[in-house]
């Protein structure tokens, strides 16, 4: 999953639930979008509340979807791109270090132990 795809899912779910809320609660689409945004961000002012059973059910599913799936997934993807393991070496760097170590061992007349997997 990519960040743009997750953000797209987030926006589509906001728009879909906004329309459902507006339709069943006899509100404007903007009021529905406002309610969906406040619910998705877990602010919950309480100024707009679902009164119909259908919108209450949709709200329960929507709130759980946003809080437990969508928002954590977006944050995890962003963090994966921000955090780099600086201890990782490229294959080329690993081969250079192995060659350098072998040259140093040869100059010092030291026998290197075999690799754990049996390769030399």
C-alpha positions in Angstrom: 0.0 0.0 0.0 1.3 3.5 -0.9 0.7 6.8 0.9 -1.3 8.3 -2.0 -3.5 5.2 -2.1 -4.1 5.3 1.7 -4.9 9.0 1.6 -7.2 8.3 -1.3 -9.0 5.7 0.8 -9.2 8.2 3.7 -10.7 10.9 1.5 -13.2 8.6 -0.2 -14.3 7.2 3.1 -14.8 10.8 4.4 -16.8 11.8 1.4 -18.9 8.6 1.4 -19.8 8.9 5.1 -20.4 12.6 4.7 -23.0 11.8 2.0 -24.7 9.1 4.1 -24.8 11.4 7.2 -26.2 14.3 5.2 -28.8 12.2 3.5 -30.2 10.3 6.5 -29.9 13.2 9.0 -31.4 15.8 6.6 -28.2 18.0 6.8 -26.2 19.7 4.1 -23.2 17.8 2.6 -20.9 20.4 4.2 -22.4 19.5 7.6 -21.9 15.9 6.9 -18.3 16.5 5.8 -17.7 18.5 9.0 -19.2 15.7 11.1 -17.1 13.1 9.3 -13.9 15.1 9.7 -14.5 15.8 13.4 -15.2 12.1 13.9 -12.2 10.8 11.8 -9.8 13.0 13.7 -11.3 11.8 17.0 -12.0 15.4 18.2 -15.8 14.8 18.6 -17.2 18.3 19.5 -20.7 16.8 19.9 -22.4 19.6 18.1 -23.6 17.2 15.4 -24.8 13.8 16.4 -26.3 11.0 14.4 -30.0 10.4 15.5 -31.0 7.7 13.0 -30.1 4.1 13.7 -28.5 3.7 10.2 -26.2 6.7 10.7 -25.3 5.5 14.2 -24.2 2.2 12.8 -22.3 3.8 10.0 -20.6 6.1 12.5 -19.5 3.2 14.6 -17.9 1.4 11.6 -16.5 4.7 10.2 -14.9 5.7 13.5 -13.3 2.3 14.1 -12.1 2.2 10.5 -10.4 5.6 10.7 -8.9 5.2 14.2 -7.7 1.6 14.0 -6.9 1.1 10.3 -6.6 4.2 8.2 -4.8 6.7 10.4 -2.2 4.2 11.8 -1.5 2.9 8.3 -0.8 6.4 7.0 1.5 7.2 10.0 3.3 3.8 9.7 4.0 4.4 6.0 5.3 7.9 6.6 7.5 6.7 9.5 8.9 3.9 7.3 10.1 6.5 4.8 11.5 8.9 7.5 13.4 6.3 9.6 16.4 4.9 7.9 18.6 2.1 9.3 22.0 3.8 9.1 23.7 0.6 10.2 22.9 -1.1 6.9 25.7 -1.5 4.4 25.2 -2.0 0.7 26.4 -5.1 -1.0 29.3 -3.2 -2.5 30.3 -1.8 0.9 30.2 -5.3 2.4 32.4 -6.7 -0.3 34.9 -3.8 0.1 35.1 -4.4 3.8 35.6 -8.1 3.3 38.4 -7.5 0.8 40.0 -4.9 3.1 39.8 -7.3 6.1 41.4 -10.1 4.0 44.2 -7.8 3.0 44.8 -6.6 6.5 44.8 -10.2 7.8 47.3 -11.2 5.0 49.7 -8.4 5.9 49.6 -9.3 9.6 49.8 -13.0 8.8 46.6 -13.8 10.6 44.2 -16.6 9.5 40.6 -15.4 9.4 37.9 -17.8 10.7 35.5 -19.3 8.3 32.2 -17.6 7.7 29.3 -19.0 9.7 27.6 -20.4 6.6 30.7 -22.2 5.6 31.6 -19.9 2.7 35.1 -18.4 2.5 
